[in-house]
Amino acid sequence: MATKPESFGSWLREKRLARGYTLRKFAEQIGISPTYLSHVEQNIADPPTADRVKTMARLLGENADEMIALAGRVPEDLPGIILRQPTEIPELLREASGLTGEQLRKVTEQIRKLKNRGEQ
């Protein structure tokens, strides 16, 4: 996202129009009403569920996690991941907080290597 708009709704409208979707067609492909989508874009209604935002991201060619965060939602797989390791995952997230994007990519790569070693 080059310039961050003030809201998910205005950002969504900008991306939808840039991709040539009408309000009605886009709403239909997501499984929501055009009225609700209009309200989201006008910031009258809260953004839809993370799952629907993920569908929007796919249709718009955007990063799903980034869009879900912009919508103020949490990806639907994360609560289950946290609940499976309720001490370790929150601790990991707290320690990782404040790292740069590059540092987080390096940590992620190290985690992948650890997982791959465990599978061998």
Secondary structure, DSSP 8 states (H G I E B T S, - for coil): --S--S-HHHHHHHHHHHTT--HHHHHHHHTS-HHHHHHHHTTSS----HHHHHHHHHHHT--HHHHHHHTT---TTHHHHHHHSTTHHHHHHHHHTT--HHHHHHHHHHHHHHHHHHH-
